[in-house]
């Protein structure tokens, strides 16, 4: 699985961040969060009607859903403990991701998830055919999956998935032919959210919370 940041680790990253409101004109906002004298883990939240842009050390993400996107991200905070991020729902509202030279995205191939599914197939095949295959044939099947597919994990996403789709192992036993193939791999999702996107979501929830608390204090001070 990808090593996602936790809420605790995120809060540690931003423990010394200060908020600076660059612009606050209705739905046109520009709020900056950074540690004084450092750009490490800094980020800006910029809104205009119907859009929110996060930009900073973790990349650039543009979301679109409600006229006031701060309100959109507040909704999950009202129904969850802590910062209340919603990776699945929020990622559906992405309209652009900047990944620089490597093409950005909110999700990426998770080779450990892929390996786990392939191993589940292999174990299932062995168990289901314990009586139909000899010990030597079961060992050959086990090693074929290892040699033809699992050993390709470090070759890259396309290469290992192609190896799995091309895999075919045939066994002759008692006059019958038994063929093993990964026929329904397309039913599985081998991606997971990137570290950067998860961190960005925590930043959105936390940054808007800081903004709301500051605005509430301003209202009290001026009332």
Secondary structure, 3 states (H helix, E strand, C coil): CCCCCCHHHHHHHCCCEEEEEEEEECCEEEEEEEECCCCCCCEEEEEECCEEEEEECCEEEEEECCCCHHHHHHHHHHHCCCCCCCHHHHHHCEEEEECHHHCCCCEEECHHHHHHHHHHHHHHHHHHCCCCCCHHHHHHHHHHHHHHCHHHHHHCHHHHHHHHHHCCEEEEECCEEEEECCCCHHHCCCEEECHHHHHHHHHHHHHHHHHHHHHHHHHHHHC
